């Protein structure tokens, strides 16, 4: 996916949000990405009810 697509999906709530890992760096929890890979259409943040 392109960077703009990832940012759009984060804003829509259909892709895991980034975490700040340093002054100029961001990343994701591996478990969140693995959950998204397993079910990209049905993925929701933990604790969110559909």
Secondary structure, 3 states (H helix, E strand, C coil): CCHHHHHHHHHHCCCCCCEECCCCCEECCHHHHHHHHHCCCCCCCCCCCC
